[in-house]
Amino acid sequence: MTLIGWAQIAFVLALVVTTAVPLGRYTAAVADGRLGFLRPVEAGLYRAAGVDPAQGMGWQRYVLAMLALNAAGFLLLYALLRAQAWLPLNPAGLPGLSPWLAFNTAISFVTNTNWQAYSGETSMSHLSQMAGLAVQNFLSAATGIALALALTRALAAGGVQALGNFWADLVRITLYLLLPLALLLGLLLVAQGVPQTLSAGATLDGGAVLPLGPAAFQIAIKQLGTNGGGFFGVNAAHPFENPTAITNLLQLWAILAIPFALTLTFGRMVGDMRQGWALFAVMMLFVVAGTAITYAAEAAGNPLHILAGLDPADGNMEGKEVRHGIALSALWAVATTGASNGSVNAMHDSFTPLGGLVPMFLIQLGEVLPGGVGSGLYGMLVFVLLAVFIAGLMVGRTPEYLGKKIQAREVKLAMLAVLVVPVCVLGFSAVAAMLPVALASVQDAGPHGLSEILYAYSSAAGNNGSAFAGFGADTPYMNTTLGIAMLLGRYAIIVPVLAIAGSLAGKPRAPASAGSFPTHGPLFVGLLCGVILILGGLQFLPALFLGPIAEHFALMAGQTF
Amino acid sequence: MWNLLRPALVMLGGFTLLLGLIVPLGFTGVAQALFPQAANGSLIVQEGRVVGSDLIARRMEGPAWFQPRASGSDTGAAPSNLGPTSAALLEAVRARAEGQRDVPADAATASGSGLDPHVSPANAARQAAWVAEARGLPRAQVEALVDRHTEGRLLGFLGEPRVNVLRLNLALGAP
């Protein structure tokens, strides 16, 4: 590790903290419908859809509206991917996708996962990228933020039924938050060298073709919306996706900016900024700790490669780009997995065992550190409810959060939401580790092979999208099971969360008294960290010992596979 | 049912039109007008021929040229994705290090994209000796050229020191 490396990391995180304050305030204004510079577009959409934006929805209607949009989005994207060969804006003449791959990819983008079992430049027409994938990048991100706002409103108000109007939330978040930021970021990326053209590619002297396309705009929204799906197969390691130190910095900021800012939006909406900062602090503690471990492991390098003659000062450069270096590749790995983004600027499969353990573990902790846009906040609030419940058990009082009583129904639903990811990851991985058809996808022998399986199902169930990419994911078995894991990891969490919101919304908010357990300050931050580690992480430890930790000791002993 | 489906279909259709066609096509027009060079792949044109891109490695075979980093595949944009305990990876690293000590790590490992346009200054300095010999040039002359093509960190700390291999080879010219 070097001082300059830490200065780079500190600079990015300082930028995220500084912008979180205004961005959080702005998002609260968007949520309250206080912005209107695109009123004609907004009003036109409401009129055509027959929607009254002022009409509140109960939790069931809110969920149904969300599911209807997502289901329609899945069908349209599936059709588009299958039919792209006959549609316009396909200059490279690419064929339609196989049913398995189209199924997997459509689920992947609708659920904000952006797991990619394909390489964009050799599989996707410009129309599929622009009008299919990028549109879902916007809508899945707006869906996540809308759900987080609904839960926030349930906590902020007392004795109401309505959680807001899903369509109004969707439209406002898309038009006033995501679109302006994506245009601005996209333009900065183009200026730095990210292509934005409708041509299929440039033919070099000698006949080689460099694939090009309308990449910059899509990359801007994929980072801001914690989607992560690359325009090119190797994602943000590709020099066209991420050509300079400036694009690396901008994209790192974009991965973390909105998820962190939403905690402050939450604080503002519930009328107590300290509540938002407490969640912010928990998220930031994990990001800093995770970065320290990954950076240390990658900077130390691979002992066998050093014995083979590599300069020990250089660290592990396999799968990394010279222009990004070790420090910001480590921070990126932590940010993209902590934030449920899933884009990569270095190949996680080639990280050292402990350097690769951290990204996998951050996904397994439930994608709340800081998690996806919206999904990170509502996932974190589920852990908060469990933390106050556990604190209540310890002192023998009825647990409360923001003056609302947390009772059996909320705790049961919260446990249900927290159990979805471990059941999916461990269940699917256990089956895959025994099935020859699944094992054919594994690239590396030894414990690293198990890590590849574990990482794939963690990424799918956590709606992350990054991979130990040596894993061959484009098979019917993997496309199907990973698709199911993505669906469960999204909707089997959303429905209980919104049910919690419905149940909390109707409860009155009692003012804080001397007997209330304060949910801000260092004591609560520490408790919440512990609950996330124990409830979110403990069940993965046996699997992690068989995978990355066993591999670490094998490496120390000089064993290869 | 229609109460639910109508907004879903209208919103999906409306946003697909707006965010999937109108905005990105308009954005492409603006990008092409403002940054034509950057928006089209930062291509390098010499005497009317497109010889490469500033951003993408292009291998020139032979000892007279500086070599970019290894790729995970022979066909271009691919990392190796080999894990840290991979015997195949260790074998490849050993072969590239050629039994020497303190080899710059980027000289013996494959990059993340397989298209990394840069090498570290240490890697370029190591290659300068061979290139000078193959070309019959004084070593100091090649090293001075490497120095001129070494880019530093932005503001002294952002990014990494690096040498663009294609630009360096083009400056060297045909042997």
Interface residues (C-beta under 8 A of the other chain):
Chain A: I4 A7 Q8 F11 V41 G44 L45 A48 A49 G50 V51 L64 A65 A68 L69 A71 A72 G73 L76 E121 M130 A131 G132 A134 V135 F138 L139 W167 L170 V171 T174 L179 L183 G186 L187 V190 A191 Q192 G193 V194 P195 Q196 T197 L198 S199 G201 A202 T203 L204 D205 A208 L210 L212 P214 A216 F217 Q218 F232 G233 V234 A237 H238 P239 F240 P243 T244 A245 I246 N248 L249 G301 N302 L304 H305 A308 G309 L310 D311 D314 G315 N316 M317 E318 G319 K320 E321 V322 R323 H324 G325 S329 V344 N345 A346 M347 D349 S350 F351 T352 P353 G356 Q443 D444 G446 P447 H448 S451 E452 F468 A469 G470 E551 A554 L555 Q559 T560 F561
Chain B: N3 L4 L5 R6 P7 A8 L9 V10 M11 L12 G14 F15 T16 L18 L19 G20 L21 V23 P24 F27 T28 V30 A31 Q32 L34 F35 A38 A39 N40 G41 S42 L43 R49 V50 V51 G52 S53 D54 L55 I56 R58 R69 A77 A78 P79 S80 N81 L82 G83 P84 T85 S86 A87 L89 L90 V93 R94 A97 E98 G99 Q100 R101 D102 V103 P104 A105 D106 A108 T109 A110 S111 G112 S113 G114 L115 D116 P117 H118 V119 S120 A122 R153 L154 F157 L158 G159 E160 R162
